[in-house]
Every structure is written in structure tokens, then in C-alpha cells.
Amino acid sequence: MPAFALVCVVIGFIILWFYGIQLIIIAFRESIVWGLMYLFVPFANLYYVISRWDKCKSPFLKSLLALPFIILGFYLLNTSIAGPGYEMIDGLTQL
């Protein structure tokens, strides 16, 4: 089960990476300044996506497809590590 959980998480991160690169390319196509701001200025990427929603809508919404994979992967990983016979004591898994 941990292998399947890891595959789910990896698939999710590949989806996020792919569509994140597409958003960076869109920002650089507008201008070099916007591309650099998108990469290095905090919250500039959020402002860019919101202010240019017509261009960024498709890759942004497609990147949300990664969330179920990541959530499922971490859930399965957590249940396989802390399965039967384990109990949580003070936030630590102990046998």
C-alpha cells in the first residue's frame, strides 16, 4: 500500500509541476519583468493569475486535478504507517 500511496503523490506533484510551468511560461510571454516577478516576488503569482484570469484559467483549474491525488496518497501513506497495532500518543506513533 505505501507504494501505491507514493505513486499517487508523485502523480499529483507531476501534474502540479506541469501546469505550474505553463503558468510561468504565460507570465514570461507577457514580459520578462512579469515572469521574474511571478517567480521571485511573494504573492505576485497570485495577483497575476487573478488579474489575467482569461489567460490563466485553464492551466490553473487543471492544476487543481492534482489535489485528489496528493490527498489520497498522503491519506493512504498515513493509514499504512499508523495501521492496526499502533496508537497515537502525544502526536507520535508508538507501537
Backbone as XML, in Angstrom:
<?xml version="1.0"?>
<chain id="A" units="angstrom">
  <residue number="1" name="MET">
    <atom name="N" x="0.807" y="-1.202" z="0.000"/>
    <atom name="CA" x="0.000" y="0.000" z="0.000"/>
    <atom name="C" x="0.853" y="1.271" z="0.000"/>
  </residue>
  <residue number="2" name="PRO">
    <atom name="N" x="2.013" y="1.285" z="0.691"/>
    <atom name="CA" x="2.823" y="2.508" z="0.631"/>
    <atom name="C" x="3.313" y="2.829" z="-0.778"/>
  </residue>
  <residue number="3" name="ALA">
    <atom name="N" x="3.515" y="1.811" z="-1.611"/>
    <atom name="CA" x="3.962" y="2.072" z="-2.979"/>
    <atom name="C" x="2.872" y="2.786" z="-3.775"/>
  </residue>
  <residue number="4" name="PHE">
    <atom name="N" x="1.626" y="2.337" z="-3.625"/>
    <atom name="CA" x="0.516" y="2.986" z="-4.322"/>
    <atom name="C" x="0.334" y="4.419" z="-3.819"/>
  </residue>
  <residue number="5" name="ALA">
    <atom name="N" x="0.502" y="4.632" z="-2.520"/>
    <atom name="CA" x="0.386" y="5.976" z="-1.947"/>
    <atom name="C" x="1.470" y="6.883" z="-2.521"/>
  </residue>
  <residue number="6" name="LEU">
    <atom name="N" x="2.663" y="6.366" z="-2.625"/>
    <atom name="CA" x="3.760" y="7.153" z="-3.175"/>
    <atom name="C" x="3.520" y="7.480" z="-4.649"/>
  </residue>
  <residue number="7" name="VAL">
    <atom name="N" x="2.982" y="6.518" z="-5.403"/>
    <atom name="CA" x="2.667" y="6.763" z="-6.813"/>
    <atom name="C" x="1.622" y="7.865" z="-6.940"/>
  </residue>
  <residue number="8" name="CYS">
    <atom name="N" x="0.597" y="7.851" z="-6.074"/>
    <atom name="CA" x="-0.436" y="8.899" z="-6.108"/>
    <atom name="C" x="0.166" y="10.271" z="-5.836"/>
  </residue>
  <residue number="9" name="VAL">
    <atom name="N" x="1.018" y="10.366" z="-4.843"/>
    <atom name="CA" x="1.640" y="11.648" z="-4.500"/>
    <atom name="C" x="2.532" y="12.128" z="-5.644"/>
  </residue>
  <residue number="10" name="VAL">
    <atom name="N" x="3.293" y="11.227" z="-6.232"/>
    <atom name="CA" x="4.177" y="11.603" z="-7.332"/>
    <atom name="C" x="3.358" y="12.077" z="-8.541"/>
  </residue>
  <residue number="11" name="ILE">
    <atom name="N" x="2.282" y="11.380" z="-8.864"/>
    <atom name="CA" x="1.417" y="11.805" z="-9.975"/>
    <atom name="C" x="0.862" y="13.195" z="-9.704"/>
  </residue>
  <residue number="12" name="GLY">
    <atom name="N" x="0.420" y="13.440" z="-8.474"/>
    <atom name="CA" x="-0.099" y="14.756" z="-8.116"/>
    <atom name="C" x="0.936" y="15.851" z="-8.281"/>
  </residue>
  <residue number="13" name="PHE">
    <atom name="N" x="2.157" y="15.591" z="-7.839"/>
    <atom name="CA" x="3.195" y="16.605" z="-7.964"/>
    <atom name="C" x="3.642" y="16.813" z="-9.409"/>
  </residue>
  <residue number="14" name="ILE">
    <atom name="N" x="3.577" y="15.763" z="-10.219"/>
    <atom name="CA" x="3.889" y="15.931" z="-11.642"/>
    <atom name="C" x="2.842" y="16.827" z="-12.299"/>
  </residue>
  <residue number="15" name="ILE">
    <atom name="N" x="1.579" y="16.621" z="-11.962"/>
    <atom name="CA" x="0.508" y="17.473" z="-12.506"/>
    <atom name="C" x="0.728" y="18.921" z="-12.083"/>
  </residue>
  <residue number="16" name="LEU">
    <atom name="N" x="1.009" y="19.133" z="-10.791"/>
    <atom name="CA" x="1.262" y="20.495" z="-10.306"/>
    <atom name="C" x="2.452" y="21.129" z="-11.009"/>
  </residue>
  <residue number="17" name="TRP">
    <atom name="N" x="3.511" y="20.380" z="-11.178"/>
    <atom name="CA" x="4.720" y="20.893" z="-11.824"/>
    <atom name="C" x="4.433" y="21.270" z="-13.272"/>
  </residue>
  <residue number="18" name="PHE">
    <atom name="N" x="3.735" y="20.396" z="-14.004"/>
    <atom name="CA" x="3.475" y="20.633" z="-15.416"/>
    <atom name="C" x="2.652" y="21.906" z="-15.630"/>
  </residue>
  <residue number="19" name="TYR">
    <atom name="N" x="1.557" y="22.052" z="-14.905"/>
    <atom name="CA" x="0.710" y="23.231" z="-15.094"/>
    <atom name="C" x="1.311" y="24.479" z="-14.445"/>
  </residue>
  <residue number="20" name="GLY">
    <atom name="N" x="2.144" y="24.297" z="-13.422"/>
    <atom name="CA" x="2.867" y="25.435" z="-12.870"/>
    <atom name="C" x="3.851" y="26.016" z="-13.868"/>
  </residue>
  <residue number="21" name="ILE">
    <atom name="N" x="4.534" y="25.142" z="-14.605"/>
    <atom name="CA" x="5.447" y="25.593" z="-15.660"/>
    <atom name="C" x="4.670" y="26.327" z="-16.749"/>
  </residue>
  <residue number="22" name="GLN">
    <atom name="N" x="3.479" y="25.842" z="-17.084"/>
    <atom name="CA" x="2.665" y="26.527" z="-18.088"/>
    <atom name="C" x="2.302" y="27.943" z="-17.628"/>
  </residue>
  <residue number="23" name="LEU">
    <atom name="N" x="1.980" y="28.107" z="-16.351"/>
    <atom name="CA" x="1.663" y="29.446" z="-15.838"/>
    <atom name="C" x="2.891" y="30.353" z="-15.877"/>
  </residue>
  <residue number="24" name="ILE">
    <atom name="N" x="4.054" y="29.811" z="-15.578"/>
    <atom name="CA" x="5.283" y="30.608" z="-15.658"/>
    <atom name="C" x="5.535" y="31.034" z="-17.100"/>
  </residue>
  <residue number="25" name="ILE">
    <atom name="N" x="5.324" y="30.140" z="-18.044"/>
    <atom name="CA" x="5.512" y="30.477" z="-19.458"/>
    <atom name="C" x="4.556" y="31.585" z="-19.886"/>
  </residue>
  <residue number="26" name="ILE">
    <atom name="N" x="3.310" y="31.522" z="-19.423"/>
    <atom name="CA" x="2.340" y="32.572" z="-19.751"/>
    <atom name="C" x="2.816" y="33.921" z="-19.216"/>
  </residue>
  <residue number="27" name="ALA">
    <atom name="N" x="3.352" y="33.924" z="-17.996"/>
    <atom name="CA" x="3.841" y="35.177" z="-17.408"/>
    <atom name="C" x="5.044" y="35.713" z="-18.181"/>
  </residue>
  <residue number="28" name="PHE">
    <atom name="N" x="5.968" y="34.853" z="-18.577"/>
    <atom name="CA" x="7.140" y="35.300" z="-19.337"/>
    <atom name="C" x="6.760" y="35.749" z="-20.743"/>
  </residue>
  <residue number="29" name="ARG">
    <atom name="N" x="5.715" y="35.179" z="-21.324"/>
    <atom name="CA" x="5.282" y="35.628" z="-22.648"/>
    <atom name="C" x="4.770" y="37.059" z="-22.616"/>
  </residue>
  <residue number="30" name="GLU">
    <atom name="N" x="4.177" y="37.445" z="-21.487"/>
    <atom name="CA" x="3.710" y="38.827" z="-21.376"/>
    <atom name="C" x="4.894" y="39.781" z="-21.290"/>
  </residue>
  <residue number="31" name="SER">
    <atom name="N" x="5.817" y="39.492" z="-20.390"/>
    <atom name="CA" x="7.042" y="40.288" z="-20.298"/>
    <atom name="C" x="8.025" y="39.578" z="-19.384"/>
  </residue>
  <residue number="32" name="ILE">
    <atom name="N" x="9.281" y="39.911" z="-19.551"/>
    <atom name="CA" x="10.332" y="39.336" z="-18.704"/>
    <atom name="C" x="10.138" y="39.783" z="-17.258"/>
  </residue>
  <residue number="33" name="VAL">
    <atom name="N" x="9.722" y="41.021" z="-17.080"/>
    <atom name="CA" x="9.518" y="41.549" z="-15.730"/>
    <atom name="C" x="8.434" y="40.754" z="-15.014"/>
  </residue>
  <residue number="34" name="TRP">
    <atom name="N" x="7.311" y="40.493" z="-15.697"/>
    <atom name="CA" x="6.242" y="39.719" z="-15.072"/>
    <atom name="C" x="6.695" y="38.298" z="-14.780"/>
  </residue>
  <residue number="35" name="GLY">
    <atom name="N" x="7.464" y="37.723" z="-15.657"/>
    <atom name="CA" x="7.959" y="36.376" z="-15.411"/>
    <atom name="C" x="8.849" y="36.305" z="-14.183"/>
  </residue>
  <residue number="36" name="LEU">
    <atom name="N" x="9.755" y="37.266" z="-14.066"/>
    <atom name="CA" x="10.637" y="37.290" z="-12.894"/>
    <atom name="C" x="9.869" y="37.608" z="-11.617"/>
  </residue>
  <residue number="37" name="MET">
    <atom name="N" x="8.906" y="38.523" z="-11.719"/>
    <atom name="CA" x="8.078" y="38.813" z="-10.546"/>
    <atom name="C" x="7.264" y="37.586" z="-10.151"/>
  </residue>
  <residue number="38" name="TYR">
    <atom name="N" x="6.744" y="36.869" z="-11.137"/>
    <atom name="CA" x="5.972" y="35.649" z="-10.872"/>
    <atom name="C" x="6.806" y="34.648" z="-10.081"/>
  </residue>
  <residue number="39" name="LEU">
    <atom name="N" x="8.080" y="34.568" z="-10.406"/>
    <atom name="CA" x="8.950" y="33.598" z="-9.752"/>
    <atom name="C" x="9.462" y="34.051" z="-8.387"/>
  </residue>
  <residue number="40" name="PHE">
    <atom name="N" x="9.784" y="35.351" z="-8.247"/>
    <atom name="CA" x="10.545" y="35.779" z="-7.072"/>
    <atom name="C" x="9.829" y="36.716" z="-6.102"/>
  </residue>
  <residue number="41" name="VAL">
    <atom name="N" x="8.762" y="37.375" z="-6.514"/>
    <atom name="CA" x="8.075" y="38.311" z="-5.621"/>
    <atom name="C" x="6.909" y="37.587" z="-4.953"/>
  </residue>
  <residue number="42" name="PRO">
    <atom name="N" x="6.863" y="37.611" z="-3.622"/>
    <atom name="CA" x="5.772" y="36.924" z="-2.933"/>
    <atom name="C" x="4.398" y="37.466" z="-3.362"/>
  </residue>
  <residue number="43" name="PHE">
    <atom name="N" x="3.479" y="36.577" z="-3.616"/>
    <atom name="CA" x="2.088" y="36.845" z="-3.994"/>
    <atom name="C" x="1.932" y="37.507" z="-5.361"/>
  </residue>
  <residue number="44" name="ALA">
    <atom name="N" x="3.007" y="37.726" z="-6.093"/>
    <atom name="CA" x="2.880" y="38.277" z="-7.449"/>
    <atom name="C" x="2.237" y="37.247" z="-8.360"/>
  </residue>
  <residue number="45" name="ASN">
    <atom name="N" x="2.544" y="35.970" z="-8.135"/>
    <atom name="CA" x="1.923" y="34.936" z="-8.953"/>
    <atom name="C" x="0.416" y="34.864" z="-8.713"/>
  </residue>
  <residue number="46" name="LEU">
    <atom name="N" x="-0.011" y="35.020" z="-7.489"/>
    <atom name="CA" x="-1.440" y="35.038" z="-7.187"/>
    <atom name="C" x="-2.118" y="36.242" z="-7.838"/>
  </residue>
  <residue number="47" name="TYR">
    <atom name="N" x="-1.490" y="37.396" z="-7.744"/>
    <atom name="CA" x="-2.038" y="38.592" z="-8.388"/>
    <atom name="C" x="-2.105" y="38.413" z="-9.902"/>
  </residue>
  <residue number="48" name="TYR">
    <atom name="N" x="-1.054" y="37.818" z="-10.462"/>
    <atom name="CA" x="-1.014" y="37.633" z="-11.915"/>
    <atom name="C" x="-2.141" y="36.710" z="-12.368"/>
  </residue>
  <residue number="49" name="VAL">
    <atom name="N" x="-2.333" y="35.603" z="-11.684"/>
    <atom name="CA" x="-3.377" y="34.651" z="-12.081"/>
    <atom name="C" x="-4.757" y="35.286" z="-11.954"/>
  </residue>
  <residue number="50" name="ILE">
    <atom name="N" x="-4.999" y="36.035" z="-10.894"/>
    <atom name="CA" x="-6.312" y="36.659" z="-10.699"/>
    <atom name="C" x="-6.537" y="37.771" z="-11.719"/>
  </residue>
  <residue number="51" name="SER">
    <atom name="N" x="-5.534" y="38.597" z="-11.951"/>
    <atom name="CA" x="-5.727" y="39.741" z="-12.843"/>
    <atom name="C" x="-5.761" y="39.348" z="-14.320"/>
  </residue>
  <residue number="52" name="ARG">
    <atom name="N" x="-5.235" y="38.185" z="-14.650"/>
    <atom name="CA" x="-5.246" y="37.709" z="-16.040"/>
    <atom name="C" x="-5.927" y="36.349" z="-16.118"/>
  </residue>
  <residue number="53" name="TRP">
    <atom name="N" x="-7.100" y="36.297" z="-15.489"/>
    <atom name="CA" x="-7.841" y="35.050" z="-15.355"/>
    <atom name="C" x="-8.178" y="34.427" z="-16.702"/>
  </residue>
  <residue number="54" name="ASP">
    <atom name="N" x="-8.468" y="35.244" z="-17.705"/>
    <atom name="CA" x="-8.833" y="34.692" z="-19.009"/>
    <atom name="C" x="-7.699" y="33.863" z="-19.616"/>
  </residue>
  <residue number="55" name="LYS">
    <atom name="N" x="-6.442" y="34.256" z="-19.388"/>
    <atom name="CA" x="-5.297" y="33.508" z="-19.916"/>
    <atom name="C" x="-4.894" y="32.349" z="-19.005"/>
  </residue>
  <residue number="56" name="CYS">
    <atom name="N" x="-5.070" y="32.534" z="-17.706"/>
    <atom name="CA" x="-4.547" y="31.580" z="-16.729"/>
    <atom name="C" x="-5.583" y="30.575" z="-16.225"/>
  </residue>
  <residue number="57" name="LYS">
    <atom name="N" x="-6.828" y="30.737" z="-16.627"/>
    <atom name="CA" x="-7.893" y="29.898" z="-16.076"/>
    <atom name="C" x="-7.662" y="28.416" z="-16.357"/>
  </residue>
  <residue number="58" name="SER">
    <atom name="N" x="-7.364" y="28.076" z="-17.590"/>
    <atom name="CA" x="-7.244" y="26.672" z="-17.966"/>
    <atom name="C" x="-6.116" y="25.953" z="-17.218"/>
  </residue>
  <residue number="59" name="PRO">
    <atom name="N" x="-4.863" y="26.461" z="-17.235"/>
    <atom name="CA" x="-3.821" y="25.731" z="-16.507"/>
    <atom name="C" x="-4.037" y="25.729" z="-14.993"/>
  </residue>
  <residue number="60" name="PHE">
    <atom name="N" x="-4.597" y="26.820" z="-14.461"/>
    <atom name="CA" x="-4.821" y="26.861" z="-13.017"/>
    <atom name="C" x="-5.850" y="25.823" z="-12.595"/>
  </residue>
  <residue number="61" name="LEU">
    <atom name="N" x="-6.976" y="25.751" z="-13.303"/>
    <atom name="CA" x="-8.015" y="24.787" z="-12.944"/>
    <atom name="C" x="-7.551" y="23.347" z="-13.184"/>
  </residue>
  <residue number="62" name="LYS">
    <atom name="N" x="-6.752" y="23.143" z="-14.229"/>
    <atom name="CA" x="-6.217" y="21.802" z="-14.468"/>
    <atom name="C" x="-5.228" y="21.402" z="-13.382"/>
  </residue>
  <residue number="63" name="SER">
    <atom name="N" x="-4.521" y="22.360" z="-12.811"/>
    <atom name="CA" x="-3.585" y="22.032" z="-11.739"/>
    <atom name="C" x="-4.313" y="21.570" z="-10.476"/>
  </residue>
  <residue number="64" name="LEU">
    <atom name="N" x="-5.557" y="21.959" z="-10.334"/>
    <atom name="CA" x="-6.339" y="21.512" z="-9.176"/>
    <atom name="C" x="-6.658" y="20.021" z="-9.243"/>
  </residue>
  <residue number="65" name="LEU">
    <atom name="N" x="-6.491" y="19.404" z="-10.410"/>
    <atom name="CA" x="-6.663" y="17.956" z="-10.533"/>
    <atom name="C" x="-5.638" y="17.199" z="-9.692"/>
  </residue>
  <residue number="66" name="ALA">
    <atom name="N" x="-4.569" y="17.852" z="-9.331"/>
    <atom name="CA" x="-3.522" y="17.202" z="-8.541"/>
    <atom name="C" x="-3.945" y="17.004" z="-7.089"/>
  </residue>
  <residue number="67" name="LEU">
    <atom name="N" x="-4.831" y="17.833" z="-6.588"/>
    <atom name="CA" x="-5.198" y="17.754" z="-5.173"/>
    <atom name="C" x="-5.757" y="16.396" z="-4.751"/>
  </residue>
  <residue number="68" name="PRO">
    <atom name="N" x="-6.707" y="15.801" z="-5.495"/>
    <atom name="CA" x="-7.184" y="14.479" z="-5.058"/>
    <atom name="C" x="-6.080" y="13.426" z="-5.009"/>
  </residue>
  <residue number="69" name="PHE">
    <atom name="N" x="-5.154" y="13.471" z="-5.957"/>
    <atom name="CA" x="-4.056" y="12.505" z="-5.946"/>
    <atom name="C" x="-3.172" y="12.690" z="-4.712"/>
  </residue>
  <residue number="70" name="ILE">
    <atom name="N" x="-2.842" y="13.925" z="-4.404"/>
    <atom name="CA" x="-1.960" y="14.197" z="-3.264"/>
    <atom name="C" x="-2.652" y="13.862" z="-1.949"/>
  </residue>
  <residue number="71" name="ILE">
    <atom name="N" x="-3.916" y="14.261" z="-1.823"/>
    <atom name="CA" x="-4.653" y="13.975" z="-0.584"/>
    <atom name="C" x="-4.810" y="12.470" z="-0.396"/>
  </residue>
  <residue number="72" name="LEU">
    <atom name="N" x="-5.198" y="11.755" z="-1.465"/>
    <atom name="CA" x="-5.347" y="10.308" z="-1.370"/>
    <atom name="C" x="-4.012" y="9.645" z="-1.032"/>
  </residue>
  <residue number="73" name="GLY">
    <atom name="N" x="-2.944" y="10.078" z="-1.668"/>
    <atom name="CA" x="-1.637" y="9.492" z="-1.401"/>
    <atom name="C" x="-1.191" y="9.681" z="0.036"/>
  </residue>
  <residue number="74" name="PHE">
    <atom name="N" x="-1.340" y="10.883" z="0.567"/>
    <atom name="CA" x="-0.939" y="11.114" z="1.954"/>
    <atom name="C" x="-1.853" y="10.392" z="2.934"/>
  </residue>
  <residue number="75" name="TYR">
    <atom name="N" x="-3.139" y="10.284" z="2.596"/>
    <atom name="CA" x="-4.060" y="9.542" z="3.463"/>
    <atom name="C" x="-3.668" y="8.067" z="3.510"/>
  </residue>
  <residue number="76" name="LEU">
    <atom name="N" x="-3.429" y="7.470" z="2.332"/>
    <atom name="CA" x="-3.038" y="6.062" z="2.295"/>
    <atom name="C" x="-1.694" y="5.832" z="2.966"/>
  </residue>
  <residue number="77" name="LEU">
    <atom name="N" x="-0.783" y="6.759" z="2.797"/>
    <atom name="CA" x="0.525" y="6.635" z="3.445"/>
    <atom name="C" x="0.387" y="6.700" z="4.957"/>
  </residue>
  <residue number="78" name="ASN">
    <atom name="N" x="-0.464" y="7.599" z="5.437"/>
    <atom name="CA" x="-0.674" y="7.737" z="6.873"/>
    <atom name="C" x="-1.336" y="6.499" z="7.453"/>
  </residue>
  <residue number="79" name="THR">
    <atom name="N" x="-2.335" y="5.960" z="6.751"/>
    <atom name="CA" x="-3.014" y="4.778" z="7.285"/>
    <atom name="C" x="-2.143" y="3.531" z="7.196"/>
  </residue>
  <residue number="80" name="SER">
    <atom name="N" x="-1.231" y="3.475" z="6.236"/>
    <atom name="CA" x="-0.364" y="2.300" z="6.149"/>
    <atom name="C" x="0.754" y="2.355" z="7.192"/>
  </residue>
  <residue number="81" name="ILE">
    <atom name="N" x="1.188" y="3.545" z="7.556"/>
    <atom name="CA" x="2.237" y="3.669" z="8.574"/>
    <atom name="C" x="1.657" y="3.464" z="9.961"/>
  </residue>
  <residue number="82" name="ALA">
    <atom name="N" x="0.555" y="4.142" z="10.234"/>
    <atom name="CA" x="-0.078" y="4.047" z="11.552"/>
    <atom name="C" x="-1.302" y="3.144" z="11.443"/>
  </residue>
  <residue number="83" name="GLY">
    <atom name="N" x="-1.084" y="1.893" z="11.085"/>
    <atom name="CA" x="-2.169" y="0.944" z="10.907"/>
    <atom name="C" x="-2.534" y="0.274" z="12.218"/>
  </residue>
  <residue number="84" name="PRO">
    <atom name="N" x="-3.154" y="-0.897" z="12.141"/>
    <atom name="CA" x="-3.555" y="-1.621" z="13.349"/>
    <atom name="C" x="-2.342" y="-1.965" z="14.216"/>
  </residue>
  <residue number="85" name="GLY">
    <atom name="N" x="-2.517" y="-1.885" z="15.508"/>
    <atom name="CA" x="-1.429" y="-2.175" z="16.427"/>
    <atom name="C" x="-0.657" y="-0.946" z="16.848"/>
  </residue>
  <residue number="86" name="TYR">
    <atom name="N" x="-0.937" y="0.182" z="16.212"/>
    <atom name="CA" x="-0.266" y="1.419" z="16.568"/>
    <atom name="C" x="-1.272" y="2.341" z="17.238"/>
  </residue>
  <residue number="87" name="GLU">
    <atom name="N" x="-0.797" y="3.152" z="18.151"/>
    <atom name="CA" x="-1.655" y="4.163" z="18.749"/>
    <atom name="C" x="-0.916" y="5.489" z="18.782"/>
  </residue>
  <residue number="88" name="MET">
    <atom name="N" x="-1.672" y="6.543" z="18.684"/>
    <atom name="CA" x="-1.084" y="7.875" z="18.681"/>
    <atom name="C" x="-0.988" y="8.381" z="20.119"/>
  </residue>
  <residue number="89" name="ILE">
    <atom name="N" x="0.220" y="8.691" z="20.549"/>
    <atom name="CA" x="0.439" y="9.240" z="21.876"/>
    <atom name="C" x="1.199" y="10.540" z="21.715"/>
  </residue>
  <residue number="90" name="ASP">
    <atom name="N" x="0.573" y="11.642" z="22.096"/>
    <atom name="CA" x="1.183" y="12.964" z="22.007"/>
    <atom name="C" x="1.667" y="13.279" z="20.598"/>
  </residue>
  <residue number="91" name="GLY">
    <atom name="N" x="0.924" y="12.867" z="19.593"/>
    <atom name="CA" x="1.259" y="13.185" z="18.214"/>
    <atom name="C" x="2.333" y="12.289" z="17.620"/>
  </residue>
  <residue number="92" name="LEU">
    <atom name="N" x="2.838" y="11.311" z="18.372"/>
    <atom name="CA" x="3.854" y="10.395" z="17.888"/>
    <atom name="C" x="3.247" y="9.006" z="17.753"/>
  </residue>
  <residue number="93" name="THR">
    <atom name="N" x="3.608" y="8.306" z="16.714"/>
    <atom name="CA" x="3.122" y="6.954" z="16.525"/>
    <atom name="C" x="4.009" y="6.004" z="17.317"/>
  </residue>
  <residue number="94" name="GLN">
    <atom name="N" x="3.372" y="5.239" z="18.191"/>
    <atom name="CA" x="4.134" y="4.283" z="19.007"/>
    <atom name="C" x="3.482" y="2.918" z="18.940"/>
  </residue>
  <residue number="95" name="LEU">
    <atom name="N" x="4.311" y="1.892" z="19.044"/>
    <atom name="CA" x="3.823" y="0.517" z="18.986"/>
    <atom name="C" x="3.366" y="0.079" z="20.342"/>
  </residue>
</chain>
